[in-house]
């Protein structure tokens, strides 16, 4: 006789009991039981990238071992598992999957929504992004499995002109010039003739360096082009990149403003040299 768990509502589960006799058949029935796991989900992010946060809590009075925690994306979507360390491809929680009673683990997945999928989503309608598959084992070796329903979230409509950062350093020194490579994508149904206007915000920690008003090559519909920008760090700490404006000269000087491009950490030169001195002293 075997038991499988299928989550139907927050407090109810459906059991399927298989009885083996001369004739094998499945008998499904409903039962009010204590849920073994409490699974909560939350979405964040915007348009092309959706961040899925999954919180798993052991609701049983004894510890369990999480054998499998997988995200199954919907068709046409891809994702990055943010729960492994990039340096060694090991889980951030370590190799031990034991979850104590009432203990909570949070898993994060970065879901990419291609422009073709975004364009097909009706405005305001939730989009199915996938489901979670969780397999656990108790200390006595009993196994259980929960599959969530299809997870949905509302994805903002596709921008006519999108700007994404392809390359930007995470840390720079004070008064250092560095490059930022962006990708401008024309999602509209017409071509664009863009002019790049650099916004030099007074008091900003990172300002653009170079000539403002540069005319870019004509950007056809559904095409992308790379833009290389030079920036200068002027204040220490975590700083946002200065705003950028792209003006479509073929559409009555229509302006596309981008204020949340990215962030860099500006390290003070003196502090950086002190840190290196301490590291060298520790090695010696």
C-alpha positions in Angstrom: 0.0 0.0 0.0 1.5 3.3 -1.0 0.6 6.9 -0.1 1.2 10.1 -2.2 0.5 13.7 -1.1 -1.0 16.2 -3.5 -1.6 19.7 -2.2 -5.2 21.0 -3.0 -5.7 23.8 -0.6 -3.7 25.4 2.2 -4.9 22.9 4.9 -6.3 20.0 2.9 -4.5 17.2 1.0 -5.8 14.5 -1.3 -4.6 11.0 -0.6 -4.5 8.3 -3.3 -4.4 4.8 -1.7 -3.3 1.9 -4.0 -4.5 -1.5 -2.7 -3.0 -4.6 -4.4 -5.4 -7.6 -4.7 -6.1 -9.8 -7.7 -7.6 -6.7 -9.3 -5.6 -3.5 -8.8 -7.5 -0.2 -8.5 -7.0 3.3 -7.1 -9.4 4.7 -4.5 -9.2 8.5 -4.0 -10.7 10.1 -0.9 -10.5 13.4 1.0 -9.1 13.6 4.5 -8.5 16.4 6.9 -4.8 16.1 7.9 -2.1 18.3 9.4 0.0 19.6 6.5 3.6 18.4 6.6 5.0 21.5 4.9 4.0 25.1 4.7 4.8 26.6 1.3 4.5 30.3 0.6 5.4 32.1 -2.6 6.1 35.7 -3.5 6.9 37.5 -6.7 9.1 40.5 -7.3 10.8 42.1 -10.3 9.5 43.6 -13.5 8.8 42.9 -17.2 11.6 40.7 -18.6 12.8 39.3 -15.2 10.6 37.9 -12.4 12.0 36.9 -9.1 10.2 34.0 -7.4 10.8 33.6 -3.6 9.6 30.3 -2.2 9.5 29.9 1.6 9.3 26.3 2.9 8.6 25.6 6.6 8.6 22.2 8.3 5.2 22.0 9.9 5.8 18.5 11.4 6.9 17.9 15.0 10.0 16.1 13.9 12.8 16.9 11.5 12.8 16.0 7.8 15.2 15.8 4.9 14.5 17.7 1.8 15.5 15.4 -1.1 14.3 17.5 -4.0 13.3 21.2 -4.3 12.8 21.9 -8.0 11.1 24.7 -10.0 9.4 23.5 -13.2 9.0 26.6 -15.5 6.2 27.1 -17.9 6.7 26.6 -21.6 8.7 29.4 -23.2 10.3 30.5 -20.0 13.8 30.0 -18.6 15.2 30.5 -15.1 18.3 30.7 -13.1 18.6 28.8 -9.8 19.9 31.3 -7.3 20.3 28.7 -4.5 23.7 27.5 -5.5 27.1 29.1 -5.0 28.6 30.1 -8.4 32.1 29.4 -7.4 31.6 25.7 -6.6 28.0 25.0 -7.8 27.1 23.8 -4.2 23.8 24.6 -2.5 23.9 27.7 -0.3 22.4 25.7 2.5 25.3 23.2 2.3 25.0 19.5 1.6 22.8 18.7 4.6 19.1 19.0 3.5 17.8 18.4 7.1 15.0 20.8 8.1 14.3 21.0 11.8 10.7 21.4 13.2 9.3 24.9 12.4 12.5 25.7 10.6 12.2 27.8 7.4 14.2 27.9 4.2 13.8 30.4 1.4 14.6 29.5 -2.2 15.0 32.1 -5.0 14.6 31.7 -8.7 15.1 34.3 -11.4 12.7 33.7 -14.3 13.3 35.2 -17.7 10.3 36.2 -19.8 11.2 36.7 -23.5 9.9 39.6 -25.4 7.8 37.3 -27.6 6.0 35.9 -24.6 5.5 39.3 -23.0 3.9 40.6 -26.2 1.4 37.7 -26.2 0.1 38.3 -22.6 -3.1 40.4 -22.5 -2.8 43.5 -20.4 -3.6 42.9 -16.7 -4.0 39.1 -17.1 -1.8 36.9 -14.8 0.8 34.7 -16.5 1.5 31.2 -15.5 5.3 30.9 -14.8 5.6 27.3 -13.5 5.2 25.2 -10.3 7.3 23.8 -7.5 8.0 20.1 -6.9 9.2 19.2 -3.4 10.2 15.7 -2.2 11.1 15.1 1.5 12.0 12.1 3.7 11.3 11.7 7.4 13.9 10.4 9.9 12.2 7.0 9.7 12.6 6.9 5.9 9.0 7.7 5.0 8.8 9.7 1.8 6.4 12.5 0.8 5.9 14.8 -2.1 4.1 18.1 -2.7 3.5 19.7 -6.1 2.1 23.2 -6.0 -0.5 24.4 -8.4 0.5 26.5 -11.3 2.0 29.7 -10.0 0.8 32.9 -11.6 1.8 36.6 -11.5 1.0 39.7 -13.4 3.8 40.8 -15.7 3.8 44.5 -16.8 3.3 45.2 -20.5 6.3 45.3 -22.8 8.0 48.6 -23.2 8.3 50.0 -26.7 12.0 50.8 -26.0 13.8 48.6 -23.4 17.2 49.2 -22.0 19.1 46.4 -20.2 22.7 46.3 -18.8 24.9 43.7 -20.4 28.2 44.6 -18.5 28.9 46.7 -15.5 31.6 46.3 -12.8 30.3 45.5 -9.3 33.1 47.5 -7.6 35.1 50.5 -8.7 37.5 52.9 -7.0 36.9 56.6 -6.3 37.4 58.9 -9.3 37.8 55.9 -11.6 36.4 55.9 -15.1 34.7 52.7 -16.2 32.5 51.4 -19.0 28.9 50.3 -19.0 27.6 48.3 -21.9 23.8 48.4 -22.4 21.4 46.8 -24.9 18.6 49.0 -26.4 15.7 46.9 -27.9 13.0 48.3 -30.1 9.8 46.4 -29.3 7.6 48.8 -31.3 6.2 48.3 -34.8 8.3 51.0 -36.4 11.9 51.9 -36.7 13.6 54.5 -34.4 16.3 57.1 -34.9 17.7 57.5 -31.4 19.7 60.4 -29.8 21.4 59.6 -26.6 21.1 62.4 -23.9 23.3 62.0 -20.8 21.7 63.2 -17.6 24.4 64.7 -15.4 22.6 64.8 -12.0 24.1 67.2 -9.5 25.2 65.4 -6.4 25.1 62.0 -8.0 27.7 59.4 -6.9 28.3 58.2 -10.5 28.1 60.6 -13.5 28.4 60.0 -17.2 31.5 61.0 -19.0 31.5 61.9 -22.6 29.5 64.0 -25.1 25.7 64.2 -24.8 23.5 64.3 -27.8 25.2 61.5 -29.8 23.1 60.2 -32.7 22.8 56.4 -32.9 22.3 54.2 -35.9 18.7 53.6 -37.0 17.1 50.9 -35.0 14.6 48.7 -36.9 11.5 47.2 -35.3 12.2 44.1 -33.1 16.0 44.8 -33.3 18.6 45.6 -30.7 21.8 47.6 -30.6 24.6 47.9 -28.0 25.4 51.2 -26.4 28.8 51.7 -24.6 28.8 54.4 -22.0 31.7 55.8 -19.9 31.0 56.7 -16.3 33.0 58.4 -13.5 32.7 57.6 -9.8 32.7 60.7 -7.6 31.3 59.5 -4.2 32.0 56.4 -2.1 29.5 53.8 -1.1 26.7 52.0 -3.1 25.8 54.4 -5.9 23.2 54.3 -8.7 24.2 55.0 -12.2 23.0 58.4 -13.5 19.8 58.5 -15.5 19.8 58.2 -19.3 17.4 59.5 -21.9 17.0 58.2 -25.5 15.1 60.5 -27.9 13.3 59.1 -31.0 13.9 61.7 -33.6 11.5 60.1 -36.0 8.6 60.2 -33.6 8.2 63.9 -32.7 11.2 63.9 -30.4 9.6 61.3 -28.1 11.7 60.8 -25.0 12.4 57.5 -23.2 13.8 58.0 -19.8 15.7 55.4 -17.9 16.4 56.2 -14.2 17.0 52.8 -12.6 19.8 51.4 -14.8 22.0 49.8 -12.2 24.2 50.2 -9.2 28.0 50.0 -8.4 29.9 50.0 -5.1 32.5 52.8 -5.1 35.4 52.0 -2.8 37.5 54.8 -1.3 41.1 54.5 -2.5 42.6 54.9 0.9 40.2 52.3 2.4 41.0 49.9 -0.4 44.8 50.2 0.2 44.3 49.6 4.0 42.3 46.5 3.3 45.0 45.2 1.0 47.7 45.9 3.6 45.7 44.0 6.2 45.3 41.0 3.8 49.0 41.0 3.1 49.9 41.1 6.8 47.5 38.2 7.5 49.2 36.1 4.8 52.7 36.9 6.1 
